[in-house]
């Protein structure tokens, strides 16, 4: 069966595959912490996220990339700077998928 092309947030996949993909994205405590930090805010977060974590900006950026590819966060442009926020739909889908276990 051919696989659809696109990010995890754009693609309809088997529910078990989707849950496994999301779980893998959350398989590192730093990514869980980043998701929590973003979920605590009502607005998108720019560069100050790295200041809240004991890692270099490049490390935080890599974790953000993984969360973005899984569809758990969105990155928008805010006056030429990346601004990250939780993808509420993806987070709700994750919660529902875990609850259905």
N, CA, C and O atoms as a GROMACS GRO file, in nm:
protein
  404
    1UNK      N    1   0.084  -0.118   0.000
    1UNK     CA    2   0.000   0.000   0.000
    1UNK      C    3   0.089   0.124   0.000
    1UNK      O    4   0.176   0.136   0.086
    2UNK      N    5   0.070   0.219  -0.095
    2UNK     CA    6   0.154   0.338  -0.098
    2UNK      C    7   0.125   0.428   0.020
    2UNK      O    8   0.012   0.435   0.069
    3UNK      N    9   0.227   0.496   0.064
    3UNK     CA   10   0.213   0.588   0.178
    3UNK      C   11   0.192   0.728   0.126
    3UNK      O   12   0.247   0.767   0.023
    4UNK      N   13   0.111   0.804   0.196
    4UNK     CA   14   0.086   0.943   0.160
    4UNK      C   15   0.211   1.026   0.191
    4UNK      O   16   0.292   0.989   0.276
    5UNK      N   17   0.223   1.136   0.121
    5UNK     CA   18   0.338   1.224   0.139
    5UNK      C   19   0.293   1.348   0.215
    5UNK      O   20   0.183   1.398   0.192
    6UNK      N   21   0.377   1.396   0.307
    6UNK     CA   22   0.347   1.517   0.382
    6UNK      C   23   0.392   1.501   0.526
    6UNK      O   24   0.446   1.397   0.563
    7UNK      N   25   0.370   1.604   0.606
    7UNK     CA   26   0.406   1.592   0.747
    7UNK      C   27   0.305   1.507   0.818
    7UNK      O   28   0.197   1.480   0.766
    8UNK      N   29   0.339   1.465   0.937
    8UNK     CA   30   0.250   1.379   1.015
    8UNK      C   31   0.116   1.447   1.038
    8UNK      O   32   0.013   1.379   1.043
    9UNK      N   33   0.114   1.578   1.051
    9UNK     CA   34  -0.009   1.650   1.076
    9UNK      C   35  -0.099   1.652   0.953
    9UNK      O   36  -0.221   1.668   0.966
   10UNK      N   37  -0.041   1.637   0.833
   10UNK     CA   38  -0.118   1.648   0.710
   10UNK      C   39  -0.166   1.514   0.658
   10UNK      O   40  -0.252   1.510   0.570
   11UNK      N   41  -0.116   1.407   0.709
   11UNK     CA   42  -0.138   1.276   0.650
   11UNK      C   43  -0.232   1.193   0.735
   11UNK      O   44  -0.221   1.189   0.857
   12UNK      N   45  -0.325   1.127   0.666
   12UNK     CA   46  -0.409   1.031   0.735
   12UNK      C   47  -0.338   0.896   0.730
   12UNK      O   48  -0.317   0.841   0.622
   13UNK      N   49  -0.303   0.844   0.846
   13UNK     CA   50  -0.237   0.715   0.854
   13UNK      C   51  -0.316   0.628   0.951
   13UNK      O   52  -0.406   0.674   1.020
   14UNK      N   53  -0.280   0.504   0.952
   14UNK     CA   54  -0.338   0.410   1.045
   14UNK      C   55  -0.326   0.468   1.187
   14UNK      O   56  -0.220   0.519   1.224
   15UNK      N   57  -0.433   0.461   1.267
   15UNK     CA   58  -0.428   0.519   1.402
   15UNK      C   59  -0.313   0.465   1.488
   15UNK      O   60  -0.254   0.540   1.566
   16UNK      N   61  -0.281   0.338   1.474
   16UNK     CA   62  -0.171   0.283   1.551
   16UNK      C   63  -0.037   0.339   1.505
   16UNK      O   64   0.051   0.366   1.587
   17UNK      N   65  -0.021   0.357   1.373
   17UNK     CA   66   0.101   0.418   1.321
   17UNK      C   67   0.113   0.562   1.368
   17UNK      O   68   0.222   0.606   1.405
   18UNK      N   69   0.003   0.633   1.366
   18UNK     CA   70   0.004   0.773   1.410
   18UNK      C   71   0.042   0.783   1.557
   18UNK      O   72   0.125   0.867   1.594
   19UNK      N   73  -0.016   0.699   1.641
   19UNK     CA   74   0.017   0.700   1.783
   19UNK      C   75   0.165   0.668   1.804
   19UNK      O   76   0.232   0.732   1.885
   20UNK      N   77   0.215   0.569   1.732
   20UNK     CA   78   0.356   0.533   1.745
   20UNK      C   79   0.447   0.648   1.702
   20UNK      O   80   0.551   0.671   1.764
   21UNK      N   81   0.409   0.719   1.596
   21UNK     CA   82   0.487   0.832   1.547
   21UNK      C   83   0.490   0.944   1.652
   21UNK      O   84   0.595   1.003   1.678
   22UNK      N   85   0.375   0.972   1.710
   22UNK     CA   86   0.368   1.076   1.813
   22UNK      C   87   0.446   1.035   1.938
   22UNK      O   88   0.516   1.116   1.998
   23UNK      N   89   0.432   0.910   1.977
   23UNK     CA   90   0.504   0.860   2.095
   23UNK      C   91   0.655   0.868   2.072
   23UNK      O   92   0.730   0.902   2.164
   24UNK      N   93   0.699   0.837   1.952
   24UNK     CA   94   0.841   0.845   1.922
   24UNK      C   95   0.889   0.990   1.932
   24UNK      O   96   0.998   1.016   1.984
   25UNK      N   97   0.808   1.084   1.884
   25UNK     CA   98   0.845   1.225   1.894
   25UNK      C   99   0.855   1.269   2.039
   25UNK      O  100   0.934   1.358   2.072
   26UNK      N  101   0.776   1.210   2.126
   26UNK     CA  102   0.779   1.244   2.268
   26UNK      C  103   0.870   1.150   2.347
   26UNK      O  104   0.865   1.149   2.470
   27UNK      N  105   0.951   1.074   2.278
   27UNK     CA  106   1.037   0.975   2.342
   27UNK      C  107   1.162   1.031   2.407
   27UNK      O  108   1.248   0.955   2.449
   28UNK      N  109   1.172   1.161   2.416
   28UNK     CA  110   1.286   1.224   2.483
   28UNK      C  111   1.232   1.324   2.584
   28UNK      O  112   1.144   1.404   2.550
   29UNK      N  113   1.282   1.323   2.706
   29UNK     CA  114   1.228   1.412   2.809
   29UNK      C  115   1.238   1.561   2.774
   29UNK      O  116   1.155   1.641   2.819
   30UNK      N  117   1.336   1.599   2.696
   30UNK     CA  118   1.347   1.740   2.657
   30UNK      C  119   1.231   1.780   2.567
   30UNK      O  120   1.179   1.890   2.579
   31UNK      N  121   1.190   1.690   2.477
   31UNK     CA  122   1.078   1.722   2.389
   31UNK      C  123   0.947   1.729   2.469
   31UNK      O  124   0.860   1.811   2.439
   32UNK      N  125   0.933   1.644   2.569
   32UNK     CA  126   0.815   1.652   2.656
   32UNK      C  127   0.814   1.786   2.728
   32UNK      O  128   0.710   1.852   2.736
   33UNK      N  129   0.929   1.827   2.778
   33UNK     CA  130   0.940   1.956   2.849
   33UNK      C  131   0.909   2.072   2.756
   33UNK      O  132   0.839   2.165   2.795
   34UNK      N  133   0.960   2.068   2.634
   34UNK     CA  134   0.932   2.174   2.537
   34UNK      C  135   0.782   2.182   2.510
   34UNK      O  136   0.725   2.290   2.506
   35UNK      N  137   0.719   2.067   2.489
   35UNK     CA  138   0.576   2.066   2.462
   35UNK      C  139   0.499   2.123   2.582
   35UNK      O  140   0.402   2.197   2.563
   36UNK      N  141   0.541   2.089   2.703
   36UNK     CA  142   0.476   2.145   2.823
   36UNK      C  143   0.494   2.296   2.829
   36UNK      O  144   0.399   2.369   2.858
   37UNK      N  145   0.616   2.345   2.802
   37UNK     CA  146   0.641   2.489   2.804
   37UNK      C  147   0.555   2.562   2.702
   37UNK      O  148   0.500   2.669   2.731
   38UNK      N  149   0.543   2.504   2.585
   38UNK     CA  150   0.461   2.568   2.481
   38UNK      C  151   0.313   2.561   2.516
   38UNK      O  152   0.238   2.656   2.490
   39UNK      N  153   0.269   2.450   2.575
   39UNK     CA  154   0.127   2.434   2.610
   39UNK      C  155   0.085   2.530   2.721
   39UNK      O  156  -0.033   2.564   2.732
   40UNK      N  157   0.178   2.573   2.804
   40UNK     CA  158   0.148   2.665   2.913
   40UNK      C  159   0.120   2.807   2.863
   40UNK      O  160   0.070   2.890   2.939
   41UNK      N  161   0.151   2.834   2.739
   41UNK     CA  162   0.136   2.968   2.685
   41UNK      C  163   0.018   2.976   2.589
   41UNK      O  164  -0.014   2.878   2.520
   42UNK      N  165  -0.045   3.091   2.585
   42UNK     CA  166  -0.153   3.114   2.490
   42UNK      C  167  -0.103   3.168   2.357
   42UNK      O  168  -0.178   3.174   2.259
   43UNK      N  169   0.023   3.207   2.354
   43UNK     CA  170   0.080   3.266   2.233
   43UNK      C  171   0.200   3.182   2.188
   43UNK      O  172   0.249   3.095   2.259
   44UNK      N  173   0.244   3.212   2.068
   44UNK     CA  174   0.363   3.146   2.016
   44UNK      C  175   0.487   3.197   2.090
   44UNK      O  176   0.488   3.309   2.140
   45UNK      N  177   0.589   3.113   2.095
   45UNK     CA  178   0.712   3.143   2.167
   45UNK      C  179   0.826   3.156   2.066
   45UNK      O  180   0.842   3.073   1.977
   46UNK      N  181   0.905   3.261   2.083
   46UNK     CA  182   1.020   3.279   1.994
   46UNK      C  183   1.145   3.229   2.065
   46UNK      O  184   1.138   3.128   2.136
   47UNK      N  185   1.257   3.294   2.050
   47UNK     CA  186   1.386   3.247   2.098
   47UNK      C  187   1.401   3.227   2.247
   47UNK      O  188   1.495   3.160   2.289
   48UNK      N  189   1.313   3.282   2.329
   48UNK     CA  190   1.332   3.270   2.473
   48UNK      C  191   1.314   3.127   2.524
   48UNK      O  192   1.343   3.099   2.640
   49UNK      N  193   1.267   3.038   2.441
   49UNK     CA  194   1.249   2.899   2.482
   49UNK      C  195   1.382   2.836   2.522
   49UNK      O  196   1.388   2.762   2.621
   50UNK      N  197   1.487   2.863   2.448
   50UNK     CA  198   1.618   2.805   2.479
   50UNK      C  199   1.670   2.852   2.614
   50UNK      O  200   1.741   2.779   2.682
   51UNK      N  201   1.633   2.972   2.654
   51UNK     CA  202   1.678   3.026   2.783
   51UNK      C  203   1.615   2.951   2.900
   51UNK      O  204   1.666   2.956   3.012
   52UNK      N  205   1.505   2.883   2.876
   52UNK     CA  206   1.435   2.810   2.982
   52UNK      C  207   1.483   2.665   2.994
   52UNK      O  208   1.436   2.591   3.080
   53UNK      N  209   1.575   2.627   2.908
   53UNK     CA  210   1.624   2.490   2.906
   53UNK      C  211   1.776   2.490   2.917
   53UNK      O  212   1.841   2.585   2.874
   54UNK      N  213   1.833   2.386   2.975
   54UNK     CA  214   1.979   2.382   2.993
   54UNK      C  215   2.054   2.329   2.870
   54UNK      O  216   2.147   2.249   2.882
   55UNK      N  217   2.013   2.375   2.752
   55UNK     CA  218   2.074   2.327   2.628
   55UNK      C  219   2.106   2.444   2.536
   55UNK      O  220   2.050   2.553   2.550
   56UNK      N  221   2.195   2.420   2.443
   56UNK     CA  222   2.227   2.519   2.342
   56UNK      C  223   2.107   2.538   2.249
   56UNK      O  224   2.023   2.450   2.236
   57UNK      N  225   2.101   2.655   2.186
   57UNK     CA  226   1.993   2.685   2.093
   57UNK      C  227   1.985   2.580   1.983
   57UNK      O  228   1.875   2.543   1.940
   58UNK      N  229   2.099   2.532   1.936
   58UNK     CA  230   2.099   2.432   1.828
   58UNK      C  231   2.033   2.302   1.873
   58UNK      O  232   1.964   2.237   1.795
   59UNK      N  233   2.053   2.264   1.998
   59UNK     CA  234   1.991   2.142   2.051
   59UNK      C  235   1.841   2.161   2.063
   59UNK      O  236   1.763   2.072   2.027
   60UNK      N  237   1.800   2.275   2.113
   60UNK     CA  238   1.656   2.305   2.124
   60UNK      C  239   1.593   2.306   1.985
   60UNK      O  240   1.483   2.254   1.966
   61UNK      N  241   1.662   2.365   1.889
   61UNK     CA  242   1.611   2.369   1.752
   61UNK      C  243   1.590   2.229   1.695
   61UNK      O  244   1.491   2.204   1.626
   62UNK      N  245   1.681   2.140   1.723
   62UNK     CA  246   1.667   2.002   1.675
   62UNK      C  247   1.546   1.934   1.738
   62UNK      O  248   1.471   1.864   1.669
   63UNK      N  249   1.525   1.954   1.866
   63UNK     CA  250   1.407   1.897   1.931
   63UNK      C  251   1.278   1.958   1.875
   63UNK      O  252   1.179   1.888   1.856
   64UNK      N  253   1.280   2.088   1.848
   64UNK     CA  254   1.164   2.153   1.787
   64UNK      C  255   1.136   2.096   1.649
   64UNK      O  256   1.021   2.077   1.611
   65UNK      N  257   1.241   2.069   1.574
   65UNK     CA  258   1.223   2.010   1.440
   65UNK      C  259   1.150   1.877   1.448
   65UNK      O  260   1.060   1.851   1.369
   66UNK      N  261   1.189   1.794   1.542
   66UNK     CA  262   1.127   1.662   1.557
   66UNK      C  263   0.980   1.676   1.596
   66UNK      O  264   0.895   1.605   1.543
   67UNK      N  265   0.951   1.767   1.688
   67UNK     CA  266   0.812   1.790   1.729
   67UNK      C  267   0.730   1.847   1.612
   67UNK      O  268   0.613   1.811   1.596
   68UNK      N  269   0.792   1.934   1.532
   68UNK     CA  270   0.723   1.992   1.417
   68UNK      C  271   0.693   1.885   1.313
   68UNK      O  272   0.583   1.881   1.258
   69UNK      N  273   0.791   1.799   1.284
   69UNK     CA  274   0.770   1.694   1.185
   69UNK      C  275   0.661   1.596   1.228
   69UNK      O  276   0.591   1.540   1.143
   70UNK      N  277   0.646   1.577   1.357
   70UNK     CA  278   0.539   1.490   1.408
   70UNK      C  279   0.405   1.561   1.406
   70UNK      O  280   0.300   1.499   1.424
   71UNK      N  281   0.408   1.692   1.385
   71UNK     CA  282   0.284   1.769   1.380
   71UNK      C  283   0.238   1.819   1.515
   71UNK      O  284   0.129   1.875   1.525
   72UNK      N  285   0.318   1.800   1.620
   72UNK     CA  286   0.276   1.840   1.754
   72UNK      C  287   0.290   1.990   1.778
   72UNK      O  288   0.223   2.046   1.864
   73UNK      N  289   0.377   2.055   1.702
   73UNK     CA  290   0.390   2.201   1.713
   73UNK      C  291   0.384   2.261   1.573
   73UNK      O  292   0.405   2.193   1.472
   74UNK      N  293   0.356   2.391   1.570
   74UNK     CA  294   0.360   2.469   1.447
   74UNK      C  295   0.465   2.578   1.464
   74UNK      O  296   0.485   2.628   1.575
   75UNK      N  297   0.530   2.612   1.357
   75UNK     CA  298   0.624   2.722   1.358
   75UNK      C  299   0.577   2.824   1.257
   75UNK      O  300   0.558   2.794   1.139
   76UNK      N  301   0.559   2.946   1.305
   76UNK     CA  302   0.512   3.055   1.220
   76UNK      C  303   0.620   3.163   1.218
   76UNK      O  304   0.712   3.162   1.299
   77UNK      N  305   0.607   3.254   1.123
   77UNK     CA  306   0.701   3.365   1.113
   77UNK      C  307   0.646   3.482   1.193
   77UNK      O  308   0.533   3.524   1.172
   78UNK      N  309   0.728   3.534   1.284
   78UNK     CA  310   0.690   3.652   1.361
   78UNK      C  311   0.796   3.759   1.340
   78UNK      O  312   0.895   3.767   1.412
   79UNK      N  313   0.772   3.842   1.239
   79UNK     CA  314   0.865   3.951   1.207
   79UNK      C  315   1.005   3.898   1.180
   79UNK      O  316   1.104   3.952   1.229
   80UNK      N  317   1.013   3.792   1.100
   80UNK     CA  318   1.141   3.736   1.060
   80UNK      C  319   1.202   3.638   1.158
   80UNK      O  320   1.311   3.587   1.135
   81UNK      N  321   1.133   3.610   1.267
   81UNK     CA  322   1.183   3.514   1.367
   81UNK      C  323   1.085   3.397   1.377
   81UNK      O  324   0.964   3.417   1.369
   82UNK      N  325   1.138   3.276   1.393
   82UNK     CA  326   1.047   3.162   1.410
   82UNK      C  327   0.974   3.171   1.544
   82UNK      O  328   1.033   3.204   1.646
   83UNK      N  329   0.847   3.141   1.541
   83UNK     CA  330   0.762   3.146   1.659
   83UNK      C  331   0.690   3.012   1.669
   83UNK      O  332   0.618   2.973   1.577
   84UNK      N  333   0.710   2.941   1.780
   84UNK     CA  334   0.658   2.805   1.796
   84UNK      C  335   0.539   2.801   1.889
   84UNK      O  336   0.535   2.871   1.990
   85UNK      N  337   0.442   2.718   1.854
   85UNK     CA  338   0.326   2.699   1.940
   85UNK      C  339   0.274   2.556   1.923
   85UNK      O  340   0.304   2.488   1.824
   86UNK      N  341   0.197   2.512   2.021
   86UNK     CA  342   0.140   2.378   2.019
   86UNK      C  343   0.034   2.369   1.910
   86UNK      O  344  -0.042   2.464   1.890
   87UNK      N  345   0.030   2.258   1.841
   87UNK     CA  346  -0.077   2.229   1.747
   87UNK      C  347  -0.187   2.161   1.830
   87UNK      O  348  -0.180   2.041   1.858
   88UNK      N  349  -0.287   2.239   1.869
   88UNK     CA  350  -0.391   2.189   1.960
   88UNK      C  351  -0.464   2.067   1.904
   88UNK      O  352  -0.500   1.977   1.980
   89UNK      N  353  -0.486   2.064   1.774
   89UNK     CA  354  -0.555   1.949   1.713
   89UNK      C  355  -0.473   1.822   1.727
   89UNK      O  356  -0.527   1.716   1.759
   90UNK      N  357  -0.343   1.831   1.703
   90UNK     CA  358  -0.255   1.714   1.714
   90UNK      C  359  -0.244   1.668   1.859
   90UNK      O  360  -0.242   1.548   1.886
   91UNK      N  361  -0.239   1.762   1.951
   91UNK     CA  362  -0.231   1.727   2.092
   91UNK      C  363  -0.358   1.658   2.138
   91UNK      O  364  -0.354   1.562   2.214
   92UNK      N  365  -0.473   1.707   2.090
   92UNK     CA  366  -0.601   1.643   2.123
   92UNK      C  367  -0.608   1.502   2.062
   92UNK      O  368  -0.658   1.409   2.126
   93UNK      N  369  -0.558   1.487   1.941
   93UNK     CA  370  -0.556   1.355   1.877
   93UNK      C  371  -0.467   1.259   1.955
   93UNK      O  372  -0.500   1.141   1.969
   94UNK      N  373  -0.353   1.309   2.005
   94UNK     CA  374  -0.264   1.226   2.086
   94UNK      C  375  -0.334   1.182   2.213
   94UNK      O  376  -0.329   1.064   2.250
   95UNK      N  377  -0.400   1.274   2.280
   95UNK     CA  378  -0.472   1.241   2.404
   95UNK      C  379  -0.580   1.136   2.377
   95UNK      O  380  -0.594   1.041   2.454
   96UNK      N  381  -0.654   1.152   2.269
   96UNK     CA  382  -0.759   1.055   2.233
   96UNK      C  383  -0.700   0.919   2.200
   96UNK      O  384  -0.755   0.816   2.239
   97UNK      N  385  -0.589   0.919   2.129
   97UNK     CA  386  -0.526   0.792   2.091
   97UNK      C  387  -0.477   0.716   2.215
   97UNK      O  388  -0.493   0.594   2.225
   98UNK      N  389  -0.417   0.788   2.309
   98UNK     CA  390  -0.370   0.723   2.432
   98UNK      C  391  -0.489   0.675   2.513
   98UNK      O  392  -0.485   0.566   2.570
   99UNK      N  393  -0.593   0.754   2.519
   99UNK     CA  394  -0.712   0.716   2.598
   99UNK      C  395  -0.779   0.591   2.540
   99UNK      O  396  -0.846   0.518   2.612
  100UNK      N  397  -0.762   0.567   2.410
  100UNK     CA  398  -0.826   0.451   2.348
  100UNK      C  399  -0.751   0.321   2.367
  100UNK      O  400  -0.798   0.215   2.324
  101UNK      N  401  -0.635   0.326   2.432
  101UNK     CA  402  -0.556   0.204   2.456
  101UNK      C  403  -0.625   0.113   2.554
  101UNK      O  404  -0.574   0.005   2.586
   0.00000   0.00000   0.00000
